[in-house]
Amino acid sequence: MRVGEIFTAGILALLSIYLMWKSTELPIGYISGTGPGGGAWPFWLAAIMLGSCCWTAVDWWRGRTPASRSDDPVLDSHGWRTLLFVGGGVIGFVALISIISMYGAIAVFLFYYLWFLGRHSLWLSVTMSLVVPVALFFFFEGAMRITMPSGLPFTDPVFNFLYDVIY
């Protein structure tokens, strides 16, 4: 656990620094009349993540957390099984984006995660799997004017209906 905690904090810190650096390819400051530049959100979120990693490293060095004082393995058999199921779900989610759209992939992933992994009721799983992607669609496409991947042409009727609601 002790090695796993500092290793994870270090990897995430390096990822944060990389994301901050890549974000500066776009403006990260405030642009008069238009708002924050395209790199502002990624830059500042990565900076917050870097700060959290540094805080974790300080807590690890001082031995403040149970993990920083533990010699137990990072993952037991249940942990590895969970990692495989969640990781497999994320890989499936990414693979489905180009086929059934970002929102369709979110719906499938939510259903898988809530019903199969979370063991929630079928009613809750189906409801959340339909409501959350539609809410995200209206937020990104309607409010933010950010278009997400729409998948293959067979998904067009759903999007045409939702675009009619927005416009």
N, C-alpha and C positions, 0 to 999 in steps of 0.2 A: 504494500500500500504506500509506504513512504516513498519509494522510488517512482511508483506510478503517478503519485500526486505531482511531484516536481517535474517529471517528464512531460506530463500532460500540460502543465502550466507553461513549460518551455516551448513546446510545439505550438500551443495556441498563441504565445507571445510572438514567436517568429511569424506565424500566419498573420497576426495583427499588424506587425511592422510591414509585411509585404502588402497587405491590403491598404494600409495608409499610404505607402509609396505609390501603388497603382492608382489610388484615388486622386492623387495630385496631377494625373494626366488631364483631368477635367478641373474646372474652377472649383475650389473648395470654400471660397468665401461667399459673401452676400453680393449679388449683382443687383445694382439699383434698378428698380422698375420690374424685375422679373423674379427676385427671390434668391434662395440659395442656389449655388452652382451645382452642376451635375455630380460632382465628387464630394459634396458636403456631407450628405448622410453616410455614405460608406466610410469616409475619413473619420468622422466623429464617432461612429459606432465602433470602428476598429480601435480608435484611441481609448474608448471606454473599456473595450475588451482587453487592451494592453494594460490599462490600469488595474483591472481585476486580476490579471495574471501576475502582475507585480505584487499585488496585495496577497495573493495566494502564496507566492514565493516567500514573502516576509513571514507569513503565518507558518509556513513549512519550516523555515529556518529557526524560528522561535519555538517550534513544537506546540503550537496552540491548538491544532486540530487533531482529532483522534487518528485520522489517516497518517499524519506526520509522525505519529508515535507508534505506528503499527508495523509489525513484520509479516502480517498476513498477506497472502497472494492478492493481487489486484482483482482478479476474476476467479470465482469458483465455477463449478460446472453449471449452476443455474445462471450465473453472470454471462458465461460464454454462450449459453443457449439463448438468453435474452438478446445479447449483442448480435447473434446471427439472425434472429427473427426480425429485430428492428432494422439492422443493416440491410437485410434482404428486402424488407419493405421499402426502404429508402431507394435502393437500387431499382426496384420495380417502379417506384414513383417516377424516378428520372427517366427510365425507359419508356414509360407511358406518355410523357409530355408531348412528344412529337406525334403520337398516334391519336390520343383522345383529348388533347389540349392540356394546358396547365390546370385549368379548373376541373376537368374530368379526372386528371391524375390526383388532384387534391381530394376529390370525392372518393375515389377508390382507396387511397391511402388512409383517409380518415375512417372509412368503413372497416378496413383491415385492422387498423390500430385499435379502434373502439370495440369492435365486435370480437375479432379473433384474439388479439393480445390483451385487451382490457376486460374482456368478458362482460361488457355492458349489454343491456337489453337490445333486442333487434330494433325496437321502436326508436330508442335514443340513437343508436348507430346510424340508422337510415335517415332520421331527421337531421342530425348534425352533418352527415355526409352530403345532404342536399342544401341545407341552409348556409353553411359556412362558405362553400364555393360561390354561391350566388351573391352573398354579401361581399365577398372579396372581389367578384366581378364588378359589382356596382362601385365599390371603392376605387379599384384600380382603373377600370375603363371609363367610368362615369365621372368620378370626382377628381382623380389624379390625371386622367387622360394618358394613362400608360397602358399600352397594348401588350398583352401576354401572348405566348404561343398558342395558336388556335387548333393545332392538330390537323388531321386529315379532313377532306371536304365533307365527310358524313356528319361532322359536328356542326356544320354551318347553320342548319335550321334552328338549333338551340340558341346559337349566338345571334342570329337574325332576330329572333323573338326578344332576347334580352336587350339588343341594341334598340329595337322599337320602343321598349319601355323607357330607356334612357333618353332617346331623342324624340 
